[in-house]
Structure formats: C-alpha cells, structure tokens
Amino acid sequence: MAKERALLFIFLGIFFVLALRDLSVEAKRDLLLFKNLSGLDDGQKRTILIGDLSDLVNKCRREIPEGASALVITDTPNDGLFLAYHLSPLRLYFEEIKDVREEPPEISELDPAWVEKHNIGWVIFRFSRKTSKNTVEKMLLR
C-alpha cells in the first residue's frame, strides 16, 4: 500500500511540474501579448488578435445584401462562428474542408438541389492554414 501511495505521489508530482512548466510558458506569452497591445487602438488590437477576419467581415457587409444566404467554406470552425456572429442578419451555411484549397469551389462541385433549396447566392471562402486568400463571391446558378 505504501509503495502504491509513493508511486501515486511521484506521478502527481511529475504531472504538476509539467503542468506548471506549460502554464508558465503560456503566462509569459500572454504577458508579452498584453505588453505589445497596450497603447494600440481597438482596430489595431482586433487586427493583431484575429488577423484579416475583420477585413473579411467588412467585405461581406459591403457586398452581400441583408437576408441573403451564403455558404461559408473554411478549414477552421472558429472562424465560421466568428463570421456567424458578426454577419448575423445573413443566413450562413457551413462546410468545413480539411484539405487546403487555393480557390473557391465551382457551383458544379456543390449539390445543385441543396444550393437551390437553401437559396445559396454567395460563397465566403476562408482558409487560414497555408493560404490567406479570403474571398466573397456571388454564385451564379447555371
């Protein structure tokens, strides 16, 4: 019994040491980020924290009329949630793609019945892994 207790305490000790090491690295990173962000205005902070997503949101607001339906194709689900929040009057549908693509899909690559059923007129193409090409395109049904 004493042997198991000693092994348990050794295991927990190693776990806590590793956790503290990781937390200290995270804390240093957060303090450095806080130091770098102090003195910047809100727009600059937003660009640093979320990258070019704010530019994509502004482009969507300019080009897509309210009440329209759009298909969001992304490789990062969190970006889709961010877009859904900031583009709330739009009806957004999501498709997550694991492979990196350079161009949005053609209408022929999507199920035409599904596109027609949901009245998809726009595609928001957001990839953040290896390419930063973000576009908003009007889809023309053929």
Residue frames as a rotation matrix with the C-alpha (Angstrom) as fourth column:
MET 1
0.562 0.827 0.000 0.00
0.827 -0.562 0.000 0.00
0.000 0.000 -1.000 0.00
ALA 2
0.460 -0.475 -0.751 2.81
0.148 -0.793 0.592 2.40
-0.876 -0.383 -0.294 0.84
LYS 3
-0.593 -0.717 0.367 4.51
0.437 0.095 0.894 1.60
-0.676 0.691 0.257 -2.45
GLU 4
-0.138 0.636 0.760 1.38
0.971 -0.064 0.229 2.48
0.194 0.769 -0.609 -4.47
ARG 5
0.793 0.419 -0.443 0.92
0.539 -0.821 0.189 5.68
-0.285 -0.389 -0.876 -2.49
ALA 6
0.013 -0.881 -0.473 4.54
0.126 -0.468 0.875 6.67
-0.992 -0.071 0.105 -3.15
LEU 7
-0.682 -0.226 0.696 4.13
0.675 0.173 0.717 5.95
-0.283 0.959 0.035 -6.87
LEU 8
0.331 0.887 0.322 0.92
0.932 -0.362 0.037 7.99
0.150 0.288 -0.946 -6.93
PHE 9
0.717 -0.107 -0.689 2.64
0.254 -0.880 0.402 10.97
-0.649 -0.464 -0.604 -5.29
ILE 10
-0.432 -0.902 -0.005 5.58
0.241 -0.121 0.963 10.69
-0.869 0.415 0.269 -7.70
PHE 11
-0.431 0.361 0.827 3.19
0.902 0.135 0.411 10.57
0.037 0.923 -0.384 -10.67
LEU 12
0.675 0.735 -0.060 1.20
0.737 -0.671 0.076 13.56
0.016 -0.095 -0.995 -9.37
GLY 13
0.338 -0.641 -0.689 4.42
0.202 -0.666 0.718 15.46
-0.919 -0.382 -0.096 -8.69
ILE 14
-0.699 -0.587 0.408 5.64
0.481 0.036 0.876 14.91
-0.529 0.808 0.257 -12.25
PHE 15
-0.033 0.790 0.613 2.22
0.976 -0.106 0.189 15.91
0.214 0.604 -0.767 -13.59
PHE 16
0.792 0.379 -0.478 2.18
0.523 -0.826 0.210 19.17
-0.316 -0.417 -0.853 -11.59
VAL 17
-0.100 -0.901 -0.423 5.75
0.189 -0.434 0.881 20.05
-0.977 0.008 0.214 -12.58
LEU 18
-0.721 -0.131 0.680 4.95
0.671 0.108 0.733 19.58
-0.170 0.985 0.010 -16.26
ALA 19
0.306 0.913 0.270 1.68
0.928 -0.349 0.130 21.50
0.213 0.211 -0.954 -15.90
LEU 20
0.620 -0.127 -0.774 3.42
0.351 -0.837 0.419 24.40
-0.701 -0.532 -0.475 -14.16
ARG 21
-0.528 -0.849 0.026 6.08
0.348 -0.188 0.919 24.49
-0.775 0.494 0.394 -16.87
ASP 22
-0.495 0.419 0.762 3.41
0.841 0.010 0.541 24.71
0.219 0.908 -0.357 -19.59
LEU 23
0.602 0.771 -0.206 1.42
0.798 -0.571 0.194 27.30
0.032 -0.281 -0.959 -17.64
SER 24
0.212 -0.592 -0.778 4.50
0.324 -0.708 0.627 29.46
-0.922 -0.385 0.042 -17.14
VAL 25
-0.791 -0.456 0.408 5.20
0.504 -0.108 0.857 29.43
-0.347 0.883 0.315 -20.88
GLU 26
-0.082 0.867 0.491 1.56
0.903 -0.144 0.405 30.38
0.422 0.476 -0.771 -21.54
ALA 27
0.647 0.307 -0.698 1.68
0.658 -0.686 0.309 33.14
-0.384 -0.660 -0.646 -18.91
LYS 28
-0.324 -0.844 -0.428 4.87
0.335 -0.525 0.783 34.60
-0.885 0.110 0.452 -20.43
ARG 29
-0.736 0.102 0.669 3.25
0.670 -0.031 0.742 34.60
0.096 0.994 -0.045 -23.87
ASP 30
0.313 0.947 0.079 0.13
0.895 -0.322 0.309 36.31
0.317 -0.026 -0.948 -22.56
LEU 31
0.450 -0.222 -0.865 2.14
0.504 -0.737 0.450 38.97
-0.738 -0.638 -0.220 -20.71
LEU 32
-0.682 -0.731 0.016 4.18
0.373 -0.329 0.868 39.67
-0.629 0.598 0.497 -23.82
LEU 33
-0.434 0.624 0.649 0.99
0.806 -0.052 0.589 39.97
0.402 0.780 -0.480 -25.89
PHE 34
0.589 0.659 -0.467 -0.53
0.804 -0.533 0.262 42.32
-0.077 -0.530 -0.844 -23.29
LYS 35
-0.009 -0.696 -0.718 2.63
0.382 -0.666 0.641 44.45
-0.924 -0.268 0.272 -23.35
ASN 36
-0.852 -0.351 0.389 2.54
0.460 -0.149 0.875 44.61
-0.249 0.925 0.288 -27.16
LEU 37
-0.184 0.884 0.430 -1.17
0.863 -0.064 0.501 45.52
0.470 0.463 -0.751 -27.26
SER 38
0.284 0.303 -0.910 -1.06
0.780 -0.624 0.036 48.34
-0.557 -0.720 -0.414 -24.72
GLY 39
-0.376 -0.383 -0.844 -1.20
-0.020 -0.907 0.420 51.69
-0.926 0.175 0.334 -26.40
LEU 40
-0.981 0.081 0.177 -2.91
0.186 0.132 0.974 50.44
0.055 0.988 -0.145 -29.57
ASP 41
-0.462 0.887 -0.025 -6.43
-0.870 -0.458 -0.183 51.44
-0.174 -0.063 0.983 -30.57
ASP 42
0.096 0.609 0.787 -9.23
-0.444 0.734 -0.514 48.87
-0.891 -0.300 0.341 -30.80
GLY 43
0.873 0.243 -0.423 -8.90
-0.476 0.230 -0.849 48.41
-0.109 0.942 0.316 -34.57
GLN 44
0.031 -0.950 -0.310 -5.20
-0.839 0.143 -0.524 47.64
0.543 0.277 -0.793 -34.32
LYS 45
-0.510 -0.157 0.846 -5.79
-0.733 0.594 -0.332 45.19
-0.450 -0.789 -0.418 -31.45
ARG 46
0.506 0.797 0.329 -8.53
-0.432 0.565 -0.703 43.44
-0.747 0.214 0.630 -33.42
THR 47
0.715 -0.291 -0.636 -6.24
-0.619 0.161 -0.769 43.03
0.326 0.943 -0.065 -36.44
ILE 48
-0.389 -0.913 0.123 -3.46
-0.853 0.307 -0.422 41.56
0.348 -0.269 -0.898 -34.30
LEU 49
-0.465 0.221 0.857 -5.76
-0.619 0.611 -0.493 39.17
-0.633 -0.760 -0.147 -32.44
ILE 50
0.296 0.695 0.655 -7.99
0.055 0.672 -0.738 37.89
-0.953 0.255 0.161 -35.24
GLY 51
-0.605 -0.660 0.446 -5.93
0.465 0.161 0.870 38.72
-0.646 0.734 0.209 -38.29
ASP 52
-0.975 0.137 -0.174 -7.68
-0.221 -0.575 0.788 39.51
0.008 0.807 0.591 -41.53
LEU 53
-0.561 0.827 -0.039 -11.08
0.828 0.561 0.007 38.21
0.028 -0.029 -0.999 -40.40
SER 54
-0.077 0.552 -0.831 -12.25
0.405 -0.744 -0.531 41.74
-0.911 -0.377 -0.166 -39.64
ASP 55
-0.670 -0.196 -0.716 -11.38
-0.529 -0.551 0.645 42.73
-0.521 0.811 0.265 -43.23
LEU 56
-0.936 0.346 -0.059 -13.39
0.220 0.708 0.671 39.75
0.274 0.615 -0.739 -44.50
VAL 57
-0.291 0.859 -0.421 -16.37
0.849 0.029 -0.528 40.74
-0.442 -0.511 -0.737 -42.31
ASN 58
-0.204 0.176 -0.963 -16.27
-0.129 -0.980 -0.152 44.29
-0.971 0.093 0.222 -43.69
LYS 59
-0.888 -0.145 -0.437 -16.07
-0.446 0.033 0.895 42.97
-0.116 0.989 -0.094 -47.26
CYS 60
-0.751 0.659 -0.032 -19.05
0.646 0.744 0.169 40.66
0.135 0.106 -0.985 -46.62
ARG 61
-0.147 0.710 -0.688 -21.10
0.601 -0.488 -0.632 43.53
-0.785 -0.507 -0.355 -45.20
ARG 62
-0.433 -0.089 -0.897 -20.36
-0.463 -0.832 0.306 45.65
-0.774 0.547 0.319 -48.26
GLU 63
-0.831 -0.088 -0.550 -21.06
-0.553 0.245 0.796 43.01
0.064 0.966 -0.252 -50.88
ILE 64
-0.785 0.547 -0.292 -23.72
0.492 0.836 0.243 40.65
0.377 0.047 -0.925 -49.52
PRO 65
-0.377 0.714 0.589 -27.22
-0.468 -0.696 0.544 42.10
0.799 -0.071 0.597 -49.12
GLU 66
-0.696 0.194 0.691 -29.07
-0.669 0.173 -0.723 41.58
-0.259 -0.966 0.009 -45.83
GLY 67
0.278 0.874 0.399 -31.18
-0.679 0.473 -0.561 38.47
-0.679 -0.115 0.725 -45.71
ALA 68
0.347 -0.218 -0.912 -29.12
-0.820 0.402 -0.408 36.66
0.455 0.889 -0.039 -48.35
SER 69
0.920 -0.103 0.379 -27.90
-0.107 0.863 0.494 33.10
-0.378 -0.495 0.783 -47.90
ALA 70
0.359 -0.877 -0.320 -24.20
-0.861 -0.179 -0.476 32.33
0.360 0.446 -0.819 -48.03
LEU 71
0.917 -0.210 -0.339 -22.10
0.264 0.957 0.122 29.21
0.299 -0.202 0.933 -47.84
VAL 72
0.546 -0.779 0.308 -19.03
-0.834 -0.469 0.291 29.57
-0.082 -0.415 -0.906 -45.60
ILE 73
0.846 -0.398 -0.356 -16.22
0.248 0.883 -0.398 27.25
0.472 0.249 0.846 -46.65
THR 74
0.472 -0.662 0.582 -13.45
-0.829 -0.558 0.037 27.17
0.300 -0.500 -0.812 -44.09
ASP 75
0.050 -0.520 -0.853 -10.78
0.100 0.852 -0.513 24.99
0.994 -0.060 0.095 -42.56
THR 76
-0.926 -0.347 -0.150 -11.26
0.201 -0.113 -0.973 26.45
0.321 -0.931 0.174 -39.08
PRO 77
-0.107 0.974 -0.200 -14.65
0.844 0.195 0.499 26.09
0.525 -0.115 -0.843 -37.36
ASN 78
-0.126 0.036 -0.991 -13.91
0.806 -0.579 -0.123 29.01
-0.578 -0.815 0.044 -35.01
ASP 79
-0.954 -0.211 -0.211 -13.69
0.044 -0.800 0.599 31.35
-0.295 0.562 0.773 -37.98
GLY 80
-0.582 0.809 0.084 -17.16
0.376 0.175 0.910 30.23
0.722 0.561 -0.406 -39.03
LEU 81
0.111 0.607 -0.787 -18.50
0.992 -0.021 0.123 31.03
0.058 -0.794 -0.605 -35.57
PHE 82
-0.520 -0.382 -0.764 -16.86
0.456 -0.880 0.130 34.45
-0.722 -0.281 0.632 -35.67
LEU 83
-0.985 0.161 0.063 -18.37
-0.014 -0.434 0.901 35.16
0.173 0.886 0.429 -39.09
ALA 84
-0.272 0.942 -0.195 -21.81
0.708 0.333 0.623 33.95
0.652 0.031 -0.757 -37.97
TYR 85
-0.015 0.226 -0.974 -21.71
0.911 -0.398 -0.106 36.31
-0.412 -0.889 -0.200 -35.00
HIS 86
-0.553 -0.337 -0.762 -20.61
0.163 -0.941 0.297 39.37
-0.817 0.040 0.575 -36.96
LEU 87
-0.923 0.275 -0.268 -22.80
-0.335 -0.232 0.913 38.72
0.188 0.933 0.307 -40.02
SER 88
-0.814 0.532 0.231 -25.92
0.109 0.532 -0.840 37.84
-0.570 -0.659 -0.491 -38.05
PRO 89
0.031 0.919 -0.392 -28.62
-0.649 -0.280 -0.707 39.08
-0.760 0.276 0.588 -40.47
LEU 90
-0.208 -0.163 -0.964 -27.26
-0.930 0.339 0.143 36.71
0.304 0.926 -0.222 -43.12
ARG 91
0.827 0.375 0.419 -28.30
-0.456 0.883 0.111 33.07
-0.328 -0.283 0.901 -43.31
LEU 92
-0.063 -0.951 -0.303 -25.00
-0.993 0.090 -0.075 31.22
0.099 0.297 -0.950 -43.22
TYR 93
0.980 0.197 0.032 -24.40
-0.197 0.980 0.017 27.57
-0.028 -0.023 0.999 -44.00
PHE 94
0.277 -0.944 0.181 -21.08
-0.872 -0.167 0.461 25.96
-0.404 -0.285 -0.869 -43.20
GLU 95
0.961 -0.170 -0.216 -18.84
0.055 0.889 -0.455 23.45
0.269 0.426 0.864 -44.88
GLU 96
0.503 -0.839 0.209 -15.56
-0.626 -0.187 0.757 22.51
-0.596 -0.511 -0.619 -43.28
ILE 97
0.900 -0.307 -0.308 -12.85
-0.107 0.531 -0.841 21.25
0.422 0.790 0.445 -45.58
LYS 98
0.760 -0.649 0.031 -9.70
0.209 0.289 0.934 19.58
-0.615 -0.704 0.355 -44.28
ASP 99
0.078 -0.760 0.645 -7.65
0.976 0.191 0.107 19.94
-0.205 0.621 0.757 -47.48
VAL 100
-0.218 -0.246 -0.944 -6.07
0.130 -0.966 0.222 23.27
-0.967 -0.075 0.243 -48.31
ARG 101
0.284 0.356 0.890 -7.55
0.941 0.076 -0.331 24.82
-0.186 0.931 -0.313 -51.44
GLU 102
-0.768 -0.609 -0.200 -6.43
0.532 -0.780 0.331 27.85
-0.357 0.147 0.922 -53.34
GLU 103
-0.864 0.503 0.025 -9.74
-0.347 -0.631 0.694 28.68
0.365 0.591 0.719 -54.99
PRO 104
-0.330 0.840 0.432 -13.42
-0.691 0.097 -0.716 28.50
-0.643 -0.535 0.549 -54.00
PRO 105
-0.589 0.144 0.795 -15.34
0.391 0.912 0.125 25.56
-0.707 0.384 -0.594 -55.44
GLU 106
-0.913 0.381 -0.149 -17.26
-0.296 -0.366 0.882 25.84
0.282 0.849 0.446 -58.66
ILE 107
-0.157 0.943 0.292 -21.04
-0.962 -0.080 -0.260 25.62
-0.222 -0.322 0.920 -58.46
SER 108
0.346 0.284 -0.894 -20.79
-0.642 0.767 -0.004 22.26
0.684 0.575 0.448 -60.21
GLU 109
-0.646 -0.649 -0.403 -18.85
-0.103 0.597 -0.796 20.86
0.756 -0.472 -0.452 -57.23
LEU 110
-0.833 0.421 0.359 -21.79
-0.442 -0.115 -0.890 21.54
-0.333 -0.900 0.282 -54.90
ASP 111
-0.657 0.686 0.312 -25.07
0.699 0.710 -0.089 19.66
-0.283 0.160 -0.946 -54.84
PRO 112
-0.886 0.278 0.371 -27.34
0.016 -0.782 0.623 21.83
0.463 0.558 0.688 -57.04
ALA 113
0.080 0.968 -0.236 -30.51
0.429 0.180 0.885 20.66
0.900 -0.173 -0.401 -55.26
TRP 114
0.119 -0.109 -0.987 -29.07
0.990 -0.064 0.126 21.66
-0.077 -0.992 0.101 -51.90
VAL 115
-0.862 -0.491 -0.122 -27.86
0.469 -0.866 0.171 25.02
-0.190 0.091 0.978 -53.22
GLU 116
-0.631 0.693 0.349 -31.28
-0.002 -0.452 0.892 25.74
0.776 0.562 0.286 -54.71
LYS 117
0.184 0.730 -0.658 -33.17
0.714 0.360 0.600 24.54
0.675 -0.580 -0.455 -51.64
HIS 118
0.156 -0.215 -0.964 -31.23
0.907 -0.356 0.226 26.90
-0.392 -0.909 0.140 -49.36
ASN 119
0.902 0.277 0.330 -31.14
0.410 -0.786 -0.463 29.70
0.132 0.553 -0.823 -51.92
ILE 120
0.241 -0.908 -0.342 -27.35
0.586 -0.145 0.798 29.99
-0.774 -0.393 0.497 -51.69
GLY 121
0.944 0.114 0.311 -26.25
0.320 -0.558 -0.766 33.03
0.086 0.822 -0.563 -53.62
TRP 122
0.557 -0.779 0.288 -22.86
-0.716 -0.626 -0.307 33.75
0.420 -0.035 -0.907 -52.09
VAL 123
0.674 -0.473 -0.567 -19.75
0.571 0.821 -0.005 31.85
0.468 -0.321 0.824 -51.05
ILE 124
0.712 -0.552 0.434 -17.48
-0.693 -0.650 0.311 33.08
0.110 -0.522 -0.846 -48.28
PHE 125
0.707 -0.561 -0.432 -14.16
0.322 0.798 -0.510 31.30
0.630 0.221 0.744 -48.72
ARG 126
0.598 -0.478 0.643 -11.94
-0.767 -0.575 0.285 31.48
0.234 -0.664 -0.711 -45.62
PHE 127
0.748 -0.452 -0.485 -8.79
0.439 0.886 -0.148 29.40
0.497 -0.102 0.862 -45.27
SER 128
0.830 -0.398 0.389 -6.26
-0.547 -0.715 0.435 30.11
0.105 -0.574 -0.812 -42.60
ARG 129
0.799 -0.534 0.277 -3.81
0.300 0.752 0.587 27.21
-0.522 -0.385 0.761 -42.71
LYS 130
-0.144 -0.945 0.293 -1.39
0.736 0.095 0.671 27.67
-0.662 0.312 0.682 -45.58
THR 131
-0.571 0.022 0.821 -3.10
0.664 -0.576 0.477 30.26
0.483 0.817 0.314 -47.69
SER 132
-0.626 0.363 -0.690 -4.62
0.432 -0.575 -0.694 33.52
-0.649 -0.733 0.203 -46.59
LYS 133
-0.940 0.331 0.079 -6.81
-0.076 -0.430 0.900 34.00
0.332 0.840 0.430 -49.63
ASN 134
-0.532 0.824 -0.193 -10.19
0.504 0.125 -0.854 35.04
-0.680 -0.552 -0.482 -48.36
THR 135
-0.973 0.223 0.065 -12.90
-0.057 -0.502 0.863 35.88
0.226 0.836 0.501 -50.86
VAL 136
-0.274 0.961 0.018 -16.57
0.023 0.025 -0.999 36.64
-0.961 -0.274 -0.030 -51.09
GLU 137
-0.980 -0.102 -0.173 -18.06
-0.174 -0.006 0.985 35.56
-0.101 0.995 -0.012 -54.40
LYS 138
-0.024 0.996 -0.082 -21.53
-0.806 -0.067 -0.588 35.72
-0.591 0.052 0.805 -55.85
MET 139
-0.730 -0.162 0.664 -22.56
0.122 0.925 0.360 32.33
-0.673 0.344 -0.655 -57.16
LEU 140
-0.296 0.623 -0.724 -24.35
-0.934 -0.348 0.083 32.23
-0.200 0.701 0.685 -60.45
LEU 141
-0.052 0.351 0.935 -26.59
-0.110 0.928 -0.355 29.23
-0.993 -0.122 -0.009 -60.87
ARG 142
-0.786 -0.311 -0.535 -26.11
-0.552 -0.038 0.833 27.72
-0.279 0.950 -0.142 -64.30
